[in-house]
Amino acid sequence: MEKEISQAVIRRMPRYYRYLGELLEEGVERISSNDLSHRMMVTASQIRQDLNNFGGFGQQGYGYNVKYLYDEIGKILGLNETHNIIMIGAGNLGQAITNYVKFERFGFIITALFDVKPSLKGQTVRDIPIYMMDELDDYCKKNKVDIAALTLPKEKAEDTAQHLVNLGIRAIWNFAHVDLDLSDKSVVVENVHLSDSLMQLSYNIVKNSK
Amino acid sequence: MEKEISQAVIRRMPRYYRYLGELLEEGVERISSNDLSHRMMVTASQIRQDLNNFGGFGQQGYGYNVKYLYDEIGKILGLNETHNIIMIGAGNLGQAITNYVKFERFGFIITALFDVKPSLKGQTVRDIPIYMMDELDDYCKKNKVDIAALTLPKEKAEDTAQHLVNLGIRAIWNFAHVDLDLSDKSVVVENVHLSDSLMQLSYNIVKNSK
């Protein structure tokens, strides 16, 4: 049986991936856990502990091979596969995320946007078509969709998510201002709450000004 | 001396605030930690522990007064004060966040955007003016700025952040794809990495498909 890895560890993995990617860009081939720890501002023992969850990757005294570790963490994160994303909501946020081409480098491809606003019908964002919501069912039947991103009002988020699950979508990237609580717990949900992060910032401002 | 509260607790506070806000909208006046726990999908003891960091707020056997707890958590998060935000970068993401009026309800007011693209000069987003970057110093001298939000390429993020700190800005909400490492550690930084959240989603997709 596979060991359950905590979400706290998983949350740190993209950060490792990001830092290793920067090291690669700089042409660094090998790094000790101490140097990596200094750069990432976490303890070396934290790094060793985190990576041991996946079997280690380091050789005592030799540090980590950057390219190998980068690729292995990429595989752990599923970045060796392509994920098709549809964007539900083609307002500013939906269009902003669609324009963020950097995701494509990691295998996340936005294939279509959907909205209810008739004036958006037939328009495109970076050549990616905007469809009307009543075309969603048909689209999902004819195309492979791995992830639905929700950038729509919170009042519509729950029902729309449920509808997407009924259409066979197994993963939701939710920007609506609500924690999605789907009846099918095997559906993967990642909530991005921008206000939460702003409030955390605000807490630390108040704390620092004391 | 005030007790240092862990960032893990702080990260959960906006979520409490959000759920209590929903209860208020529904007209709920009082809630037990058990009911709140059920709704938020965390344990009741976690809730009691978290809130005890700030002195409790509950009466044994009587549960929590929703309005009171909502207001108190709002104060803890600094939401009883207004925070002026400038947006550095008026591309899609900068404009999307500026259009997200919901932040204003919590006292976060975007007062200006800045960009280097000459075609944006003199334009507005929701009547909020877009200025050119060479007007930044003057703007910061004449206006109260609490938070700078960065939606600009990662190559420019570090230098721009340092420049903002030199102008007296004490808090940075960073959307650039890099962890800001400022020399002045008293500056509050909150990094929002959208790719990280997408990678976490992808990890859970792979895990579930096994």
Interface residues (C-beta under 8 A of the other chain):
Chain A: E2 Q7 I10 R11 M13 P14 R15 Y17 R18 M41 I76 L77 G78 L79 E81 H83 G91 N92 L93 Q95 A96 I97 N99 Y100 K102 F103 F106 G107 F108 D146 I147 R170 A171 W173 H177 V178 D179 D181 S186 V188 E190 V192 H193 L194 S195 D196 S197 L198 M199 Q200 L201 S202 Y203 N204 I205 V206 N208 K210
Chain B: E2 Q7 I10 R11 M13 P14 R15 Y17 R18 M41 I76 L77 G78 L79 E81 H83 G91 N92 L93 Q95 A96 I97 N99 Y100 K102 F103 F106 G107 F108 D146 I147 R170 A171 W173 H177 D179 D181 S186 V188 E190 V192 H193 L194 S195 D196 S197 L198 M199 Q200 L201 S202 Y203 N204 I205 V206 N208 K210
